[in-house]
Amino acid sequence: MGESSRRWSAIQVAAVAAVAAFAHAALAQQTPPELPQASPNASVMQQVGLTKFTVTYSSPGVKGRTVWGELVPYDQLWRTGANLATQIEASRDFTFGGTKVPAGTYALYTIPGKSSWTVILNKNPNAGGTRGYDEKNDVARISVTPTQIPARERLAFLFSNTTEDSSRLDLEWDTLRVSMPIKVDTAQQATANIDKALADAWRPHFASARYLLDSGGDLKTALGYIDTSIAIKSTWWNNWVKAQILAKQGNQAEAVVAAEQAQKLGQGDEIYEGFFKDQIAKSIADWKKPS
């Protein structure tokens, strides 16, 4: 082969390589078309009293198949949907079919049977189907009886018969409905919220008084705020602020009384012991000195 032939052959090889590289780059930049999922993602949320429940799942279709006993075998663990295991999340403690369950996120598994189903809540919500399932992580197992419904093409979860302290989580697919009873203690939760709010009701007046004290505001108004705070709940915090207001008004005698009350109430409090104990003691000593 002559020199010109070899040069032409090298040019051809380079051209083919360039075309291949261009084609590869073009393919790499292509975005696959957006297509519908075989089992689309779905979720449903329900507020029951003060508790928020959210179920997240993948929704397969019947597509002309025999579902129960074939597509979903009887007496075998099922992820209760497609893809990953279905998840249920509860914002507060609840009762699932008679079993108390702490707030959190759980995998919802089932074992379908011809006449009865076992429904399972498992505390590993990221098991990824049934392969990562471990019975030791079960927090609830209940037995429910399926009922017949008009045909439903896609699996769906629904909340029904919801009241202030109960609901029913229904799984519906093909011609079956499986209902799971859920209860929450809304009255107890509301009472706890009320108690907490009332226990902290001293804080707004305390914060307002301290702001006026620190910013050089009206001390008479600040004293009114702090007296209201103490009337709601006497703490070392608000008694110490009162002492400082009184001292700033020139009333050292009453400032000492309020500061000594702060000392009494502050004993054992981590913040008082760590940051304010010495400061309050020094202030009392200073205020007791003769003018």
Stockholm file with secondary structure:
# STOCKHOLM 1.0

chainA/1-291         MGESSRRWSAIQVAAVAAVAAFAHAALAQQTPPELPQASPNASVMQQVGLTKFTVTYSSPGVKGRTVWGELVPYDQLWRTGANLATQIEASRDFTFGGTKVPAGTYALYTIPGKSSWTVILNKNPNAGGTRGYDEKNDVARISVTPTQIPARERLAFLFSNTTEDSSRLDLEWDTLRVSMPIKVDTAQQATANIDKALADAWRPHFASARYLLDSGGDLKTALGYIDTSIAIKSTWWNNWVKAQILAKQGNQAEAVVAAEQAQKLGQGDEIYEGFFKDQIAKSIADWKKPS
#=GR chainA/1-291 SS CCHHHHHHHHHHHHHHHHHHHHHHHHHHHCCCCCCCCSSCEEEEEEEETTEEEEEEEECCBCTTCCTBTTTBCTTSCBCSSSSSCEEEEESSCEEETTEEECSEEEEEEEECCSSCEEEEEESCTTSCSSTTCCGGGEEEEEEECCEEEEEEEEEEEEEESCCSSEEEEEEEEEEEEEEEEEECCHHHHHHHHHHHHHHTTHHHHHHHHHHHHHHTCCHHHHHHHHHHHHHHCCCHHHHHHHHHHHHHTTCHHHHHHHHHHHHHHHTTCHHIIIIIHHHHHHHHHHHHSCC
#=GC SS_cons         CCHHHHHHHHHHHHHHHHHHHHHHHHHHHCCCCCCCCSSCEEEEEEEETTEEEEEEEECCBCTTCCTBTTTBCTTSCBCSSSSSCEEEEESSCEEETTEEECSEEEEEEEECCSSCEEEEEESCTTSCSSTTCCGGGEEEEEEECCEEEEEEEEEEEEEESCCSSEEEEEEEEEEEEEEEEEECCHHHHHHHHHHHHHHTTHHHHHHHHHHHHHHTCCHHHHHHHHHHHHHHCCCHHHHHHHHHHHHHTTCHHHHHHHHHHHHHHHTTCHHIIIIIHHHHHHHHHHHHSCC
//
